[in-house]
Amino acid sequence: MVLSSFLVSLISGAASGTSTDIVFFPIDTIKTRLQAKGGYFHNGGYRNIYKGIGSAIIASAPSASLFFITYDSMKDYFKPRIQQLKLMKNHEQLSETMVHMLSSSMGEVAACTVRVPAEVIKQRTQTGLTSSSYNTLIKLLKNENGEGIFRNLYRGWNTTLMREIPFTCIQFPLYEFLKKRWTLYNEENSVLKPWQGAICGSIAGGVAAAITTPLDFIKTRLMLSDKHIPTIKLIKSIWLEEGSLIFFSGIGPRTLWISAGGAIFLGMYETVKFVLTEDHLLTA
């Protein structure tokens, strides 16, 4: 069986995205309800913590695949071009960091074309605005608020990118740096085992998650809004009504979820990729 690098990224990404969303969905529900207006118990508390999982499962495989297909291909594209820049000569680590930041940012833009509508549906279902992911989708498609189907499905698009790009610009350069440093301590600088990659992913994900929690909070509030609200206006309103600390709501569950999720997400990716890229399976 011969697999291209494109198919390896597609299959590995699909496996990592689906497994992570299924395992950690309850923690994501808790985080969303903490961030929703009215607080945790007003938005469902501990009841029905798997509400909305349908949209997450449907979207997780294609969004993760889109990310890794773009990320892996953009690394190959950007690496020789950035290394040729005068400013990057004799700065190997800076060059690698730039490659990973640009590649992961491009990956996030691609993934969000699928992820944003799924997030809107999921979070509205998690907070009890509808009874199921299907009913949420139908309500959005009916365009009851008159703002248009596209705007309803992609509510929070700009803010999601505002969250995801800083997040990924922290997570993936740190993840790749940790893998590189750990490889130096391995015998004969051998390739990292999947479980080692999982630990690197967990650390990188946790750090990035904690730092970007306020952006995630704003994104959640925008997605739960019935009508379009300018981001700056929303931030001012929340700041005046609920105080500055409210922007860090859900930091515990978010950091826990993404730290542990990073271990599964990137660990599963490394595992499947390792299996598929054995010499007798892969021809790039």
MARVOKOL-634556 format. One line per field, with one value per atom (N, C-alpha, C): chain; atom name; x, y, z. Coordinates in pm, whole numbers, m for minus. Layout:
kette (A  ...)
atom (CA  ...)
u (X  ...)
v (Y  ...)
w (Z  ...)
END
This chain:
kette (A  A  A  A  A  A  A  A  A  A  A  A  A  A  A  A  A  A  A  A  A  A  A  A  A  A  A  A  A  A  A  A  A  A  A  A  A  A  A  A  A  A  A  A  A  A  A  A  A  A  A  A  A  A  A  A  A  A  A  A  A  A  A  A  A  A  A  A  A  A  A  A  A  A  A  A  A  A  A  A  A  A  A  A  A  A  A  A  A  A  A  A  A  A  A  A  A  A  A  A  A  A  A  A  A  A  A  A  A  A  A  A  A  A  A  A  A  A  A  A  A  A  A  A  A  A  A  A  A  A  A  A  A  A  A  A  A  A  A  A  A  A  A  A  A  A  A  A  A  A  A  A  A  A  A  A  A  A  A  A  A  A  A  A  A  A  A  A  A  A  A  A  A  A  A  A  A  A  A  A  A  A  A  A  A  A  A  A  A  A  A  A  A  A  A  A  A  A  A  A  A  A  A  A  A  A  A  A  A  A  A  A  A  A  A  A  A  A  A  A  A  A  A  A  A  A  A  A  A  A  A  A  A  A  A  A  A  A  A  A  A  A  A  A  A  A  A  A  A  A  A  A  A  A  A  A  A  A  A  A  A  A  A  A  A  A  A  A  A  A  A  A  A  A  A  A  A  A  A  A  A  A  A  A  A  A  A  A  A  A  A  A  A  A  A  A  A  A  A  A  A  A  A  A  A  A  A  A  A  A  A  A  A  A  A  A  A  A  A  A  A  A  A  A  A  A  A  A  A  A  A  A  A  A  A  A  A  A  A  A  A  A  A  A  A  A  A  A  A  A  A  A  A  A  A  A  A  A  A  A  A  A  A  A  A  A  A  A  A  A  A  A  A  A  A  A  A  A  A  A  A  A  A  A  A  A  A  A  A  A  A  A  A  A  A  A  A  A  A  A  A  A  A  A  A  A  A  A  A  A  A  A  A  A  A  A  A  A  A  A  A  A  A  A  A  A  A  A  A  A  A  A  A  A  A  A  A  A  A  A  A  A  A  A  A  A  A  A  A  A  A  A  A  A  A  A  A  A  A  A  A  A  A  A  A  A  A  A  A  A  A  A  A  A  A  A  A  A  A  A  A  A  A  A  A  A  A  A  A  A  A  A  A  A  A  A  A  A  A  A  A  A  A  A  A  A  A  A  A  A  A  A  A  A  A  A  A  A  A  A  A  A  A  A  A  A  A  A  A  A  A  A  A  A  A  A  A  A  A  A  A  A  A  A  A  A  A  A  A  A  A  A  A  A  A  A  A  A  A  A  A  A  A  A  A  A  A  A  A  A  A  A  A  A  A  A  A  A  A  A  A  A  A  A  A  A  A  A  A  A  A  A  A  A  A  A  A  A  A  A  A  A  A  A  A  A  A  A  A  A  A  A  A  A  A  A  A  A  A  A  A  A  A  A  A  A  A  A  A  A  A  A  A  A  A  A  A  A  A  A  A  A  A  A  A  A  A  A  A  A  A  A  A  A  A  A  A  A  A  A  A  A  A  A  A  A  A  A  A  A  A  A  A  A  A  A  A  A  A  A  A  A  A  A  A  A  A  A  A  A  A  A  A  A  A  A  A  A  A  A  A  A  A  A  A  A  A  A  A  A  A  A  A  A  A  A  A  A  A  A  A  A  A  A  A  A  A  A  A  A  A  A  A  A  A  A  A  A  A  A  A  A  A  A  A  A  A  A  A  A  A  A  A  A  A  A  A  A  A  A  A  A  A  A  A  A  A  A  A  A  A  A  A  A  A  A  A  A  A  A  A  A  A  A  A  A  A  A  A  A  A  A  A  A  A  A  A  A  A  A  A  A  A  A  A  A  A  A  A  A  A  A  A  A  A  A  A  A  A  A  A  A  A  A  A  A  A  A  A  A  A  A  A  A  A  A  A  A  A  A  A  A  A  A  A  A  A  A  A  A  A  A)
atom (N  CA  C  N  CA  C  N  CA  C  N  CA  C  N  CA  C  N  CA  C  N  CA  C  N  CA  C  N  CA  C  N  CA  C  N  CA  C  N  CA  C  N  CA  C  N  CA  C  N  CA  C  N  CA  C  N  CA  C  N  CA  C  N  CA  C  N  CA  C  N  CA  C  N  CA  C  N  CA  C  N  CA  C  N  CA  C  N  CA  C  N  CA  C  N  CA  C  N  CA  C  N  CA  C  N  CA  C  N  CA  C  N  CA  C  N  CA  C  N  CA  C  N  CA  C  N  CA  C  N  CA  C  N  CA  C  N  CA  C  N  CA  C  N  CA  C  N  CA  C  N  CA  C  N  CA  C  N  CA  C  N  CA  C  N  CA  C  N  CA  C  N  CA  C  N  CA  C  N  CA  C  N  CA  C  N  CA  C  N  CA  C  N  CA  C  N  CA  C  N  CA  C  N  CA  C  N  CA  C  N  CA  C  N  CA  C  N  CA  C  N  CA  C  N  CA  C  N  CA  C  N  CA  C  N  CA  C  N  CA  C  N  CA  C  N  CA  C  N  CA  C  N  CA  C  N  CA  C  N  CA  C  N  CA  C  N  CA  C  N  CA  C  N  CA  C  N  CA  C  N  CA  C  N  CA  C  N  CA  C  N  CA  C  N  CA  C  N  CA  C  N  CA  C  N  CA  C  N  CA  C  N  CA  C  N  CA  C  N  CA  C  N  CA  C  N  CA  C  N  CA  C  N  CA  C  N  CA  C  N  CA  C  N  CA  C  N  CA  C  N  CA  C  N  CA  C  N  CA  C  N  CA  C  N  CA  C  N  CA  C  N  CA  C  N  CA  C  N  CA  C  N  CA  C  N  CA  C  N  CA  C  N  CA  C  N  CA  C  N  CA  C  N  CA  C  N  CA  C  N  CA  C  N  CA  C  N  CA  C  N  CA  C  N  CA  C  N  CA  C  N  CA  C  N  CA  C  N  CA  C  N  CA  C  N  CA  C  N  CA  C  N  CA  C  N  CA  C  N  CA  C  N  CA  C  N  CA  C  N  CA  C  N  CA  C  N  CA  C  N  CA  C  N  CA  C  N  CA  C  N  CA  C  N  CA  C  N  CA  C  N  CA  C  N  CA  C  N  CA  C  N  CA  C  N  CA  C  N  CA  C  N  CA  C  N  CA  C  N  CA  C  N  CA  C  N  CA  C  N  CA  C  N  CA  C  N  CA  C  N  CA  C  N  CA  C  N  CA  C  N  CA  C  N  CA  C  N  CA  C  N  CA  C  N  CA  C  N  CA  C  N  CA  C  N  CA  C  N  CA  C  N  CA  C  N  CA  C  N  CA  C  N  CA  C  N  CA  C  N  CA  C  N  CA  C  N  CA  C  N  CA  C  N  CA  C  N  CA  C  N  CA  C  N  CA  C  N  CA  C  N  CA  C  N  CA  C  N  CA  C  N  CA  C  N  CA  C  N  CA  C  N  CA  C  N  CA  C  N  CA  C  N  CA  C  N  CA  C  N  CA  C  N  CA  C  N  CA  C  N  CA  C  N  CA  C  N  CA  C  N  CA  C  N  CA  C  N  CA  C  N  CA  C  N  CA  C  N  CA  C  N  CA  C  N  CA  C  N  CA  C  N  CA  C  N  CA  C  N  CA  C  N  CA  C  N  CA  C  N  CA  C  N  CA  C  N  CA  C  N  CA  C  N  CA  C  N  CA  C  N  CA  C  N  CA  C  N  CA  C  N  CA  C  N  CA  C  N  CA  C  N  CA  C  N  CA  C  N  CA  C  N  CA  C  N  CA  C  N  CA  C  N  CA  C  N  CA  C  N  CA  C  N  CA  C  N  CA  C  N  CA  C  N  CA  C  N  CA  C  N  CA  C  N  CA  C  N  CA  C  N  CA  C  N  CA  C  N  CA  C  N  CA  C  N  CA  C  N  CA  C  N  CA  C  N  CA  C  N  CA  C  N  CA  C  N  CA  C  N  CA  C  N  CA  C  N  CA  C  N  CA  C  N  CA  C  N  CA  C  N  CA  C  N  CA  C  N  CA  C  N  CA  C  N  CA  C  N  CA  C  N  CA  C  N  CA  C  N  CA  C  N  CA  C  N  CA  C  N  CA  C  N  CA  C  N  CA  C  N  CA  C  N  CA  C  N  CA  C  N  CA  C  N  CA  C  N  CA  C  N  CA  C  N  CA  C  N  CA  C  N  CA  C)
u (84  0  87  63  144  58  105  32  115  52  121  125  213  221  90  19  m113  m209  m217  m308  m266  m136  m88  m136  m122  m168  m319  m392  m538  m584  m531  m574  m530  m406  m354  m431  m459  m535  m676  m742  m879  m884  m790  m786  m761  m670  m637  m753  m817  m928  m1047  m1086  m1204  m1182  m1069  m1042  m1040  m981  m972  m1109  m1190  m1322  m1413  m1408  m1494  m1454  m1324  m1276  m1299  m1275  m1276  m1398  m1499  m1618  m1682  m1696  m1757  m1684  m1551  m1474  m1500  m1512  m1542  m1680  m1776  m1910  m1906  m1831  m1816  m1756  m1652  m1587  m1684  m1761  m1857  m1963  m2015  m2119  m2065  m1939  m1878  m1868  m1841  m1820  m1950  m2058  m2186  m2245  m2320  m2379  m2478  m2468  m2554  m2481  m2368  m2288  m2319  m2248  m2247  m2383  m2443  m2566  m2686  m2683  m2790  m2795  m2680  m2671  m2665  m2709  m2720  m2646  m2546  m2472  m2412  m2433  m2376  m2469  m2582  m2679  m2641  m2662  m2648  m2515  m2405  m2276  m2228  m2300  m2265  m2356  m2438  m2522  m2435  m2464  m2387  m2273  m2256  m2141  m2154  m2277  m2298  m2224  m2237  m2169  m2019  m1972  m1828  m1770  m1840  m1790  m1787  m1894  m1902  m1791  m1759  m1662  m1519  m1496  m1361  m1265  m1310  m1221  m1182  m1278  m1238  m1159  m1194  m1121  m977  m957  m821  m741  m806  m736  m693  m784  m750  m632  m630  m520  m387  m380  m251  m207  m302  m266  m200  m263  m210  m79  m75  44  165  149  262  309  215  253  316  264  319  458  485  621  721  686  773  787  680  682  763  740  803  949  985  1119  1232  1240  1352  1347  1229  1215  1257  1219  1257  1406  1460  1603  1690  1636  1712  1713  1625  1621  1749  1799  1923  1911  1794  1775  1777  1747  1738  1866  1963  2088  2160  2212  2281  2185  2054  1954  1859  1911  1835  1706  1713  1595  1488  1530  1435  1370  1448  1395  1290  1320  1226  1099  1114  998  906  964  885  811  879  816  696  712  604  490  521  416  333  399  328  247  309  243  121  135  22  m89  m53  m155  m236  m168  m237  m327  m277  m356  m482  m473  m590  m695  m652  m747  m825  m753  m818  m915  m871  m954  m1079  m1069  m1182  m1298  m1273  m1384  m1486  m1439  m1528  m1558  m1457  m1469  m1566  m1569  m1653  m1802  m1858  m2000  m2028  m1938  m1956  m1953  m1865  m1856  m1983  m2035  m2159  m2271  m2287  m2391  m2368  m2245  m2211  m2237  m2188  m2199  m2343  m2421  m2561  m2637  m2597  m2660  m2613  m2485  m2429  m2496  m2532  m2589  m2741  m2800  m2944  m3030  m2972  m3053  m3143  m3100  m3184  m3161  m3240  m3233  m3132  m3087  m2992  m2916  m2806  m2728  m2811  m2893  m2976  m3075  m3141  m3236  m3167  m3044  m2969  m2941  m2897  m2869  m2993  m3105  m3230  m3269  m3254  m3288  m3199  m3071  m2979  m3012  m3048  m3080  m3212  m3302  m3429  m3408  m3292  m3257  m3364  m3405  m3511  m3475  m3344  m3304  m3283  m3295  m3286  m3147  m3043  m2906  m2837  m2902  m2843  m2785  m2799  m2751  m2600  m2528  m2381  m2335  m2392  m2352  m2390  m2502  m2543  m2446  m2407  m2318  m2174  m2135  m1996  m1984  m2081  m2074  m1949  m1870  m1748  m1628  m1640  m1528  m1402  m1414  m1297  m1236  m1323  m1274  m1213  m1268  m1209  m1067  m1048  m913  m824  m883  m807  m759  m837  m796  m703  m739  m666  m526  m510  m378  m277  m308  m213  m190  m298  m285  m187  m207  m124  17  33  167  248  180  247  265  157  158  256  248  327  476  518  663  717  640  683  685  583  574  693  722  833  967  979  1103  1126  1021  1034  1071  1010  1044  1191  1236  1375  1472  1442  1532  1534  1419  1412  1488  1479  1550  1701  1753  1896  1942  1849  1883  1858  1794  1773  1903  1911  2029  2041  2160  2189  2090  2034  1940  1829  1777  1672  1542  1452  1322  1243  1170  1090  983  956  845  714  602  474  439  470  435  517  638  719  662  617  550  423  353  230  258  366  403  438  513  547  420  327  200  119  122  47  101  232  293  265  287  267  121  29  m113  m158  m110  m148  m102  21  75  m5  m28  m101  m245  m307  m446  m463  m375  m385  m369  m273  m244  m359  m425  m528  m670  m689  m823  m913  m865  m955  m1008  m926  m971  m1077  m1060  m1159  m1291  m1282  m1402  m1482  m1413  m1481  m1545  m1474  m1526  m1654  m1656  m1774  m1894  m1873  m1983  m2038  m1951  m1996  m2079  m2036  m2107  m2243  m2256  m2382  m2479  m2432  m2517  m2619  m2743  m2848  m2827  m2766  m2744  m2598  m2559  m2421  m2390  m2277  m2233  m2087  m2052  m1911  m1827  m1711  m1628  m1591  m1550  m1509  m1627  m1745  m1865  m1896  m1882  m1907  m1808  m1682  m1579  m1606  m1641  m1671  m1790  m1893  m2014  m1986  m1912  m1879  m1793  m1694  m1603  m1681  m1776  m1854  m1953  m2017  m2122  m2069  m1959  m1915  m1772  m1698  m1562  m1457  m1330  m1220  m1188  m1206  m1169  m1257  m1375  m1467  m1405  m1309  m1246  m1160  m1131  m1054  m1143  m1274  m1367  m1334  m1333  m1308  m1162  m1070  m928  m883  m941  m905  m945  m1076  m1118  m1052  m1035  m973  m828  m751  m612  m601  m685  m686  m723  m830  m881  m778  m718  m626  m490  m450  m325  m336  m443  m464  m502  m583  m622  m504  m407  m287  m209  m210  m141  m208  m342  m414  m409  m436  m443  m311  m202  m73  m12  m44  4  m58  m189  m256  m204  m183  m129  8  96  230  224  131  120  75  m35  m88  12  73  172  292  335  447  415  292  250  242  185  164  291  390  511  625  593  694  739  863  922  842  779  708  566  526  393  393  496  491  591  542  627  587  673  635  627)
v (m121  0  125  218  339  460  538  656  780  883  1010  1086  1186  1267  1341  1375  1440  1349  1222  1128  1100  1098  1077  1189  1314  1429  1425  1387  1381  1277  1156  1047  1073  1116  1142  1256  1361  1474  1436  1357  1314  1232  1141  1056  1139  1235  1316  1407  1470  1561  1491  1380  1306  1251  1189  1129  1235  1350  1456  1512  1541  1599  1506  1377  1281  1268  1258  1235  1357  1476  1596  1685  1636  1717  1767  1684  1734  1853  1854  1966  2091  2074  2186  2244  2157  2202  2285  2238  2311  2448  2453  2580  2676  2626  2710  2765  2682  2727  2826  2812  2910  3046  3047  3172  3238  3160  3213  3312  3408  3509  3442  3476  3416  3313  3266  3173  3026  2943  2799  2733  2748  2677  2732  2860  2920  2859  2813  2759  2607  2543  2396  2321  2383  2315  2184  2079  1948  1862  1916  1838  1830  1715  1696  1752  1708  1765  1718  1625  1583  1648  1745  1814  1889  1870  1938  1858  1735  1656  1615  1609  1571  1661  1792  1887  1879  1852  1841  1720  1607  1485  1502  1559  1577  1668  1772  1872  1841  1759  1742  1680  1576  1510  1601  1663  1749  1873  1932  2053  2020  1909  1870  1827  1757  1717  1839  1937  2059  2130  2130  2195  2129  1997  1929  1920  1908  1911  2045  2153  2287  2309  2270  2290  2218  2091  2013  2062  2098  2145  2284  2371  2505  2505  2408  2396  2372  2281  2252  2373  2451  2569  2683  2713  2830  2807  2685  2660  2708  2664  2711  2861  2918  3060  3148  3108  3187  3173  3054  3033  3116  3155  3234  3383  3424  3565  3604  3723  3768  3775  3822  3838  3705  3595  3464  3382  3428  3355  3358  3244  3227  3238  3230  3229  3111  2993  2871  2860  2884  2869  2973  3095  3200  3166  3114  3074  2964  2864  2754  2804  2895  2951  3024  3102  3175  3078  2971  2871  2810  2773  2708  2804  2930  3028  3053  3073  3099  2978  2860  2737  2705  2717  2686  2789  2916  3019  2990  2951  2913  2792  2698  2579  2615  2711  2750  2819  2901  2967  2862  2762  2655  2576  2541  2461  2535  2667  2745  2755  2727  2725  2618  2514  2408  2426  2467  2471  2576  2694  2804  2769  2724  2686  2576  2480  2372  2425  2523  2583  2660  2734  2809  2712  2607  2507  2439  2398  2326  2410  2535  2616  2659  2683  2716  2595  2477  2357  2329  2349  2326  2411  2534  2626  2622  2524  2501  2591  2664  2749  2666  2543  2446  2309  2211  2078  1985  2016  1928  2005  1948  2012  2030  1931  1938  2055  2070  2180  2316  2321  2446  2482  2384  2408  2456  2390  2427  2571  2606  2742  2846  2816  2909  2922  2810  2812  2885  2889  2961  3112  3156  3298  3385  3345  3415  3558  3586  3722  3812  3755  3835  3880  3826  3870  3789  3683  3602  3473  3366  3235  3234  3297  3298  3364  3480  3552  3473  3405  3323  3208  3141  3024  3065  3180  3222  3337  3343  3443  3416  3518  3500  3457  3461  3420  3501  3634  3718  3695  3683  3663  3525  3426  3292  3295  3363  3375  3456  3559  3637  3549  3446  3352  3246  3185  3069  3102  3216  3246  3277  3361  3375  3242  3164  3034  2944  2932  2840  2893  3027  3086  3064  3031  2993  2841  2768  2623  2551  2575  2492  2523  2649  2671  2610  2622  2562  2411  2354  2209  2157  2222  2180  2201  2309  2335  2228  2192  2089  1955  1923  1797  1797  1909  1919  1904  1971  1963  1822  1759  1623  1525  1547  1460  1462  1578  1590  1503  1473  1393  1244  1211  1070  1007  878  807  822  864  881  975  1069  1168  1103  991  919  999  962  1029  1004  1106  1092  986  915  821  900  842  913  963  886  929  1051  1063  1181  1304  1284  1393  1437  1340  1371  1460  1433  1516  1657  1667  1800  1876  1805  1867  1912  1835  1870  1999  2009  2128  2252  2238  2350  2395  2300  2333  2402  2356  2416  2560  2587  2723  2816  2771  2853  2876  2775  2785  2890  2887  2980  3124  3148  3283  3341  3256  3305  3290  3263  3247  3370  3494  3609  3614  3576  3573  3466  3354  3247  3290  3362  3412  3505  3598  3693  3618  3521  3442  3369  3312  3241  3334  3452  3546  3593  3613  3654  3545  3421  3310  3285  3318  3296  3413  3521  3638  3612  3657  3640  3730  3845  3940  3980  4031  4076  4193  4182  4289  4320  4445  4479  4433  4376  4317  4417  4537  4638  4677  4691  4725  4615  4488  4377  4377  4399  4400  4509  4630  4741  4709  4651  4618  4515  4412  4307  4366  4448  4507  4590  4672  4759  4681  4579  4505  4394  4330  4210  4216  4319  4335  4269  4302  4254  4107  4057  3918  3817  3863  3773  3720  3794  3752  3627  3593  3471  3356  3372  3264  3141  3027  2902  2871  2951  2928  2790  2746  2613  2501  2490  2385  2395  2519  2537  2488  2527  2485  2334  2280  2135  2061  2107  2041  2043  2159  2169  2108  2113  2048  1896  1841  1696  1665  1754  1734  1742  1829  1839  1710  1640  1512  1411  1409  1315  1362  1492  1546  1525  1574  1564  1425  1360  1223  1128  1141  1057  1088  1217  1256  1192  1202  1145  993  930  783  735  793  750  783  899  937  842  803  710  576  528  400  409  517  531  564  620  660  560  439  333  316  282  277  194  86  0  49  162  216  345  426  562  586  646  698  844  935  1078  1130)
w (0  0  0  m93  m104  m68  28  71  45  m4  m23  109  116  238  262  153  166  242  203  269  412  437  574  665  618  697  715  610  616  717  709  798  941  959  1094  1160  1083  1138  1176  1091  1119  1247  1265  1384  1510  1501  1619  1659  1560  1590  1650  1591  1639  1779  1803  1934  2044  2015  2116  2151  2051  2076  2153  2124  2193  2340  2365  2502  2592  2537  2622  2604  2538  2516  2647  2752  2876  2937  2930  2983  2900  2770  2683  2715  2746  2783  2911  3009  3136  3111  3027  2995  2928  2833  2761  2855  2944  3037  3140  3177  3267  3201  3070  2999  2953  2942  2894  2995  2945  3033  3128  3256  3357  3441  3390  3468  3443  3514  3491  3510  3626  3658  3580  3549  3470  3330  3281  3146  3140  3248  3242  3350  3413  3518  3470  3551  3518  3432  3394  3317  3170  3112  2967  2914  2972  2935  2798  2737  2600  2495  2537  2440  2339  2212  2108  2051  2101  2056  1909  1859  1719  1623  1643  1553  1567  1691  1714  1641  1648  1583  1431  1377  1232  1181  1258  1211  1250  1352  1405  1304  1234  1137  1022  951  840  882  998  1040  1078  1151  1190  1067  975  852  772  759  687  753  887  957  923  941  924  778  685  543  510  557  531  606  734  818  760  728  677  540  454  321  326  414  426  489  576  631  519  428  314  222  213  124  185  312  374  413  451  507  417  290  208  179  171  140  257  378  496  525  503  528  435  320  224  256  347  385  458  430  493  644  688  833  907  836  900  894  815  807  942  982  1111  1229  1203  1309  1286  1305  1272  1352  1485  1568  1534  1509  1471  1338  1246  1116  1131  1213  1236  1303  1399  1468  1371  1282  1183  1090  1049  962  1031  1159  1232  1263  1289  1314  1189  1076  951  906  916  870  955  1086  1174  1160  1134  1113  987  881  758  783  863  896  971  1063  1141  1053  960  870  791  741  665  754  874  964  1008  1024  1075  976  850  755  791  859  907  1055  1131  1276  1327  1264  1316  1314  1201  1204  1307  1317  1415  1558  1584  1717  1752  1655  1678  1717  1639  1666  1800  1824  1948  2072  2072  2193  2221  2118  2139  2196  2156  2210  2351  2378  2511  2617  2582  2680  2684  2616  2627  2543  2447  2361  2270  2241  2168  2229  2186  2247  2183  2061  1992  1885  1838  1732  1606  1575  1455  1464  1580  1597  1592  1644  1636  1492  1414  1273  1198  1222  1156  1191  1318  1362  1294  1281  1215  1066  1005  862  833  933  915  912  963  959  1026  1146  1218  1253  1270  1307  1185  1065  943  906  970  942  833  787  681  734  657  699  719  626  635  764  794  916  1041  1038  1153  1176  1069  1082  1113  1062  1081  1182  1274  1381  1467  1487  1566  1484  1349  1262  1292  1291  1314  1451  1551  1687  1704  1635  1640  1585  1473  1418  1512  1577  1676  1790  1822  1927  1874  1761  1711  1662  1594  1540  1651  1751  1863  1935  1952  2019  1944  1813  1736  1719  1721  1712  1839  1948  2072  2076  2047  2065  1973  1844  1752  1750  1755  1770  1900  2010  2136  2126  2064  2044  1962  1852  1767  1837  1915  1990  2095  2170  2273  2212  2098  2030  1987  1934  1888  2004  2115  2231  2290  2295  2351  2261  2131  2036  2061  2101  2126  2243  2335  2451  2429  2320  2287  2239  2254  2207  2056  2012  1870  1801  1881  1826  1743  1793  1720  1720  1629  1620  1747  1793  1914  1897  2006  2007  2019  1974  1981  2120  2225  2361  2403  2350  2380  2310  2187  2116  2186  2248  2321  2441  2512  2628  2584  2476  2421  2381  2321  2281  2400  2508  2629  2692  2703  2762  2676  2546  2455  2454  2453  2451  2578  2692  2820  2832  2792  2797  2706  2583  2487  2531  2590  2633  2743  2842  2954  2906  2819  2772  2689  2612  2519  2572  2700  2757  2734  2755  2730  2587  2490  2351  2331  2398  2390  2453  2564  2632  2541  2476  2386  2270  2215  2105  2145  2264  2313  2325  2383  2400  2264  2168  2035  1968  1981  1919  1983  2111  2182  2164  2105  2085  1974  1995  1894  1773  1796  1687  1681  1567  1548  1640  1712  1800  1768  1744  1722  1841  1813  1917  2026  1986  2084  2174  2115  2193  2294  2251  2342  2459  2429  2534  2636  2587  2679  2767  2705  2779  2889  2856  2954  3066  3028  3126  3229  3181  3270  3355  3295  3366  3456  3416  3487  3539  3505  3557  3469  3496  3411  3431  3553  3581  3507  3464  3394  3265  3209  3084  3102  3226  3253  3299  3283  3316  3232  3297  3225  3202  3263  3238  3288  3400  3452  3358  3328  3234  3098  3048  2916  2916  3019  3025  3044  3133  3156  3030  2966  2845  2733  2707  2594  2627  2754  2793  2776  2834  2818  2673  2613  2474  2380  2412  2330  2328  2442  2449  2357  2357  2271  2126  2104  1968  1894  1954  1887  1905  2018  2037  1937  1914  1814  1674  1648  1518  1495  1596  1582  1569  1644  1640  1503  1453  1323  1212  1221  1120  1123  1243  1258  1193  1217  1159  1007  957  813  735  803  732  746  788  784  639  620  486  387  437  345  313  381  357  278  299  246  135  31  m74  m94  m48  m51  m194)
END
